Amino acid sequence: MNRKKKGSLLTLISFAFLFFLVMGQSVWAANNTIAVLNMQKAVAASNAGQNAQSVIKDKVDLLQKTLKSEEDKINTLKQEMEKKNSVWSDSVKEEKGIELQKMVRDLRTKRDDANLEIKMMREQQLGPILEQMEVVVKDVAQKKGYLLIIPKSAVLYSADQIDITAEIIEALNQVKK
């Protein structure tokens, strides 16, 4: 019997400890400020982010236009090969086939180069904005007393009142003026 009482008492103490531990964490979180930030939205909605997106979009459009022109040339050659296949000699067919393969390879290379160029442009355009956002977030955190600001993408749920995205967008726009 004595062992049962000690086991029950130990279990009760363990539950009480866990209860106060959990409650203590809830009280700690309520007394200290935690916020979430939708970084992608903050960059996209800021004036600097919109300018960067416009520059990137213009470049993407130009590159797509160039690549479309190359694709059209390839399609024209394919159509020509289909139409004239029966009248061409074997050497002309082979020559046109090699020409088509070369054009397809060149297009693939140009696409890869365009993708790399766009990636580098994004980094060039968005890098300074992200660096500035880091400074702004630290400044807002210090002024408002936030102890922790978490990217919203890393959080399963958060109440709307702890989302500081709009505040960060406003502060970013003030800095970039």
Summary of the structure (lengths in Angstrom):
residues: 177
radius of gyration: 30.8
end to end distance: 77.2
largest distance: 105.2
contacts: 447
relative contact order: 0.16
helix: 83%
strand: 7%
